[in-house]
Amino acid sequence: MEGDGVDVDVTMRWVEKLRDHIHSSTELNASVGIASTRLASRVASRLAKPRGLLLILPGYERRFLAS
């Protein structure tokens, strides 16, 4: 799956590794929100808690924020 030139699968695997590294190093959970705007990323991260991952593809930010 690709979204606007970004390989989503590669990104998701990288985020999983990052979250696992954070947890194994600190025993803290990390939630991740990925979007092309800061606001959408922050909202996605908050909705992904605890230890979740939410990806908003480019072009869907407005719909995501409106819901």
PLY file of the C-alpha trace (Angstrom):
ply
format ascii 1.0
element vertex 67
property float x
property float y
property float z
element edge 66
property int vertex1
property int vertex2
end_header
0.00 0.00 0.00
1.33 3.42 -0.89
0.12 6.84 0.09
1.46 9.89 -1.77
4.94 8.47 -2.43
5.35 7.02 1.05
5.46 3.27 1.48
2.91 2.80 4.25
4.01 -0.74 5.07
7.63 0.36 5.59
6.49 3.26 7.74
4.27 1.04 9.88
7.06 -1.49 10.44
9.47 1.32 11.39
6.98 2.74 13.88
6.42 -0.71 15.41
10.19 -1.12 15.89
10.44 2.37 17.40
7.60 1.72 19.85
9.12 -1.63 20.83
12.51 0.02 21.38
10.97 2.75 23.54
9.10 0.15 25.59
12.09 -2.16 26.06
14.39 0.75 26.99
12.07 2.67 29.30
9.09 0.37 30.02
6.90 3.26 28.83
4.21 2.96 26.19
4.27 5.21 23.13
1.30 6.12 20.95
1.89 7.30 17.42
-0.21 9.44 15.12
1.00 10.00 11.58
-0.47 12.61 9.26
0.69 15.37 6.96
-0.42 18.09 9.37
0.63 18.64 12.96
-2.93 18.96 14.24
-4.10 15.73 12.62
-0.99 13.93 13.94
-1.62 15.12 17.48
-5.29 14.12 17.41
-4.44 10.74 15.88
-1.80 10.12 18.55
-4.25 10.96 21.30
-6.88 8.63 19.83
-4.29 5.85 19.51
-3.57 5.74 23.24
-2.40 3.52 24.85
0.40 2.10 22.70
-1.53 2.43 19.46
-0.82 3.64 15.97
-3.11 5.68 13.75
-2.15 6.70 10.21
-4.11 9.39 8.38
-3.34 9.27 4.67
-2.73 12.56 2.83
-5.99 14.09 1.66
-8.06 12.58 4.49
-7.06 15.00 7.27
-10.11 17.23 6.89
-12.53 14.28 7.03
-10.65 12.79 9.99
-10.74 16.04 11.95
-14.41 16.60 11.16
-15.45 13.19 12.50
0 1
1 2
2 3
3 4
4 5
5 6
6 7
7 8
8 9
9 10
10 11
11 12
12 13
13 14
14 15
15 16
16 17
17 18
18 19
19 20
20 21
21 22
22 23
23 24
24 25
25 26
26 27
27 28
28 29
29 30
30 31
31 32
32 33
33 34
34 35
35 36
36 37
37 38
38 39
39 40
40 41
41 42
42 43
43 44
44 45
45 46
46 47
47 48
48 49
49 50
50 51
51 52
52 53
53 54
54 55
55 56
56 57
57 58
58 59
59 60
60 61
61 62
62 63
63 64
64 65
65 66
